[in-house]
Amino acid sequence: MTQGESTTAAAEIVAAEWQSILALEDGLIDPAVVRAAYAQPRLRELHPGVSHGVLWLSRCTDFPRSHVPVVYRLGRGGYQVTAQSVGTLGEVDTLEEAFALVVANLPEGCGPAVIGTADDVPR
């Protein structure tokens, strides 16, 4: 597979997964969370997944993943954005603010998801 074919295949995998997650019924994840993330063009290029009601975004399509910051709903209201290697990046009132904070804290050179594992992500 050429690099161009790989890029196209990755984009197709990512788009299909987004469509699947956008179509999930209430209960697995708050649809507003998915829509807010999807509204960000840079996040729409990343591979989405849902676990325990949380939307995870990865720079690659396979395990182990290369995750970007994650948004968690706070019990008292608002949202917390957390990065695995850094910890809490901030707390905000709205989903739009939360996903804007995710975008602002994407790793340098973060582009569309690639086919493969975290080891295949360009550094």
DRENMAR-337858 format. One record per residue (C-alpha): residue in three letters; x, y, z. Coordinates in Angstrom, 1 decimal, padded with zeros to 4 digits. Each point is the difference from the previous one (the first is absolute). Example, Ala and Ser with C-alpha at 12.3 -4.5 7.8 and 13.67 -1.06 7.14 Angstrom:
2
residuo:px:py:pz
ALA:012.3:-004.5:007.8
SER:001.4:003.4:-000.7
***
This chain:
123
residuo:px:py:pz
MET:000.0:000.0:000.0
THR:001.4:003.4:-000.9
GLN:000.0:002.9:002.4
GLY:-002.8:001.6:-001.9
GLU:-002.1:-003.2:000.1
SER:000.8:-000.3:003.7
THR:-001.1:003.5:000.7
THR:-003.3:-000.5:-002.0
ALA:-000.7:-003.3:001.8
ALA:000.7:001.6:003.4
ALA:-002.4:002.9:-000.8
GLU:-002.7:-002.6:-001.0
ILE:000.4:-001.9:003.2
VAL:-000.1:003.1:002.1
ALA:-003.1:001.3:-001.9
ALA:-001.8:-003.3:000.4
GLU:000.7:-000.1:003.8
TRP:-001.2:003.6:000.4
GLN:-003.2:-000.9:-001.8
SER:-000.5:-003.0:002.3
ILE:000.6:002.0:003.1
LEU:-002.2:002.9:-001.1
ALA:-002.8:-002.6:-000.5
LEU:000.3:-001.5:003.5
GLU:-003.1:000.1:002.1
ASP:-000.2:001.9:003.2
GLY:001.5:-002.0:002.9
LEU:003.4:-000.9:-001.3
ILE:001.2:003.6:-000.3
ASP:-001.7:003.5:000.1
PRO:-000.6:000.8:-003.6
ALA:000.8:003.7:000.7
VAL:003.6:-001.1:000.8
VAL:000.4:-001.8:-003.3
ARG:-001.5:002.9:-002.0
ALA:002.1:002.6:001.8
ALA:003.2:-001.9:-000.8
TYR:-001.1:-000.7:-003.6
ALA:-000.6:003.7:-000.5
GLN:003.8:000.6:000.3
PRO:001.6:-000.8:-003.4
ARG:003.3:-001.0:001.5
LEU:-001.6:-002.5:002.3
ARG:-002.2:-001.4:-002.7
GLU:003.3:-001.3:-001.6
LEU:000.8:-002.1:003.1
HIS:-001.2:-003.6:000.6
PRO:-002.9:000.1:002.6
GLY:-000.9:-002.5:002.5
VAL:-002.4:-000.3:003.0
SER:000.8:-001.6:003.3
HIS:-001.9:000.4:003.3
GLY:-002.0:002.9:-001.4
VAL:003.1:001.9:-001.0
LEU:001.1:001.0:-003.6
TRP:003.6:-000.9:-000.7
LEU:001.8:001.3:-003.0
SER:003.1:-001.6:-001.4
ARG:002.7:000.9:-002.6
CYS:-000.1:-003.6:-001.2
THR:-002.6:-002.7:-000.8
ASP:001.4:-003.0:001.9
PHE:001.1:-000.9:003.6
PRO:001.9:001.2:001.7
ARG:-001.5:003.4:-000.7
SER:001.7:003.4:000.0
HIS:-002.6:002.1:001.9
VAL:-000.4:003.7:000.0
PRO:-001.5:001.9:003.0
VAL:-003.4:-001.3:001.3
VAL:-003.1:001.9:001.2
TYR:-001.7:-001.2:003.2
ARG:-003.3:001.4:001.3
LEU:000.3:001.3:003.5
GLY:-002.6:-000.9:002.6
ARG:-000.5:003.6:001.1
GLY:-000.4:001.1:-003.6
GLY:002.4:000.9:-002.7
TYR:002.8:-002.0:-001.5
GLN:003.6:-000.9:000.7
VAL:002.6:-000.6:-002.8
THR:002.7:-002.4:000.9
ALA:003.2:-001.2:-001.8
GLN:001.6:-003.3:000.9
SER:003.5:001.3:000.4
VAL:-000.9:003.4:001.5
GLY:-003.1:-000.3:002.1
THR:-002.7:002.6:000.1
LEU:000.2:002.6:-002.7
GLY:-003.0:002.0:001.2
GLU:-003.6:000.1:001.1
VAL:-002.6:001.8:-002.2
ASP:-003.7:000.5:000.0
THR:-001.0:-001.2:-003.5
LEU:000.7:-002.9:-002.3
GLU:001.0:002.4:-002.7
GLU:002.6:001.5:002.3
ALA:001.2:-003.4:001.1
PHE:000.6:-001.2:-003.6
ALA:001.6:003.3:-000.9
LEU:002.5:-000.7:002.9
VAL:000.6:-003.5:-001.4
VAL:000.8:001.5:-003.4
ALA:002.3:002.6:001.6
ASN:001.9:-002.8:001.7
LEU:000.4:-002.4:-002.9
PRO:003.6:-001.3:-000.2
GLU:002.2:001.9:-002.4
GLY:-000.3:-001.3:-003.5
CYS:-003.3:-001.8:000.8
GLY:-001.6:-000.8:-003.3
PRO:-002.7:-002.4:-001.1
ALA:000.0:-003.5:001.5
VAL:002.2:-002.6:-001.6
ILE:-000.5:-003.7:-000.5
GLY:001.9:-001.9:002.6
THR:000.9:000.4:003.7
ALA:001.6:002.8:002.1
ASP:003.4:-001.2:-001.3
ASP:-001.1:001.0:-003.6
VAL:-001.0:003.6:000.9
PRO:002.5:002.5:-001.4
ARG:002.0:001.7:002.7
***
